[in-house]
């Protein structure tokens, strides 16, 4: 069994736009999760630098695990 058993992978611009848009929406939604978790835990609102760290960690997970440097087709694109 080889890596290209069904042929070489194909890439399309509409797929790229759809996946990029879904990644951006997921990142924005994560910011809302930080505020919701803080509210449920009774903690103070997270400062901007903490949200930036969380966003960078999420994007790093996407790049490493789901669609960037080490693409794995069945992996989850988040840390």
C-alpha angles and dihedrals in degrees: 000000000000132000092251099046092138095034135273117320117262126215127203131192094228090054090049092052093047095049093043091051093049090050092052092047090050091051092051090047090053090060088058089050091057091056093044093050091049091050094048091048093048090239125141120268109281114254120245094254091056091051090049090052091050092049092048090049091050093049090046089053091050092051096045102037112024119025114348132062099350105030115195113179097212098038127109112251097223138073 
